[in-house]
Each structure stands twice: as C-alpha cells, then as structure tokens.
Amino acid sequence: MTNLKGYKEIPIGGIIAEAGNSIKYKTGDWRSLKPIWTKEGCVHCLMCWVFCPDNAISIEDGKMMGINYDHCKGCGICARECPRKEKALHMVKES
C-alpha cells in the first residue's frame, strides 16, 4: 500500500520542494478519454511523443512501445498529431 500524505503534510501549492519529483505523482486518474495504441498500424514517427505534454508516450530504441496511463491525462494531442489517425492512435471513452 502506498503511504499517502494528509493535507497537513503536503507543501503549500506552487512550491517545488523537491526537483524532479513529478514521476511520483500518478496524475492520469481523472481523464475521461484515453488514447488506444495499435502497434500494427504505427509507423513509429514519434509525433505522439513530440507533442505529448505529459511525457506519457513510452519510447525504446527509437520506437513507440506504449502509453503510460499513470501519467496520461487524456488530452488527445497524441491522437490528433498522429499521421495514421485511426490506424495507430485513437481516443476512446474511459471505462
């Protein structure tokens, strides 16, 4: 189980108490849409990775490997910028 901090233990908003700590915070829980990646339709152009504001696109050896849903907020930018549209990346309603 994760040790969650209470409101009295969290620093005042807007203060960066520890640099580089955003990886610790899973911020993808509130999305209403999520991108679905179809490996077979992907040409690995990495346009999704370039435009993703949350660094939620996983890349390995210059190829897309998937989506990190812990950090994806469902903005849809990756699907919009994908040149393959419905063949590689498309948005669906979060279930």
SETORSE-391206 format. One record per residue (C-alpha): x, y, z. Coordinates in steps of 0.25 Angstrom, whole numbers, padded with zeros to 4 digits, always signed. Layout:
XYZ
...
***
This chain:
+0000+0000+0000
+0005+0014-0003
+0007+0023+0008
-0002+0035+0005
+0001+0048+0011
-0010+0056+0018
-0013+0071+0015
-0005+0076+0026
+0008+0068+0021
+0007+0073+0007
+0015+0086+0004
+0007+0099+0000
+0003+0099-0015
+0012+0105-0025
+0025+0102-0017
+0035+0092-0023
+0040+0085-0010
+0048+0075-0018
+0052+0076-0032
+0049+0064-0042
+0038+0058-0033
+0027+0058-0043
+0029+0043-0046
+0024+0040-0032
+0010+0046-0035
+0001+0038-0043
-0008+0048-0050
-0015+0040-0060
-0027+0036-0052
-0036+0048-0055
-0037+0046-0070
-0050+0044-0077
-0044+0039-0090
-0031+0031-0093
-0023+0028-0105
-0022+0014-0110
-0009+0010-0118
-0010-0001-0129
+0004-0006-0131
+0002-0012-0145
-0003+0002-0150
+0008+0010-0144
+0020+0015-0153
+0028+0020-0141
+0029+0034-0146
+0029+0039-0131
+0020+0051-0134
+0011+0046-0122
+0024+0046-0113
+0028+0060-0118
+0014+0066-0115
+0011+0059-0102
+0011+0070-0091
+0011+0059-0080
+0023+0050-0085
+0013+0038-0085
+0018+0032-0098
+0028+0021-0095
+0039+0020-0105
+0050+0010-0107
+0061+0009-0117
+0054+0020-0125
+0041+0013-0126
+0028+0015-0118
+0025+0004-0108
+0012+0008-0102
+0005+0019-0093
+0008+0021-0078
-0007+0022-0073
-0002+0026-0060
+0002+0040-0065
-0007+0041-0078
-0018+0052-0075
-0026+0048-0088
-0024+0062-0095
-0024+0055-0109
-0012+0062-0114
-0005+0050-0118
-0016+0044-0126
-0019+0058-0133
-0004+0059-0137
-0003+0044-0141
-0002+0043-0157
-0008+0029-0156
-0020+0034-0148
-0030+0022-0146
-0019+0012-0150
-0009+0015-0139
-0015+0024-0129
-0029+0028-0126
-0037+0033-0114
-0048+0025-0106
-0057+0027-0094
-0050+0023-0081
-0058+0012-0075
***
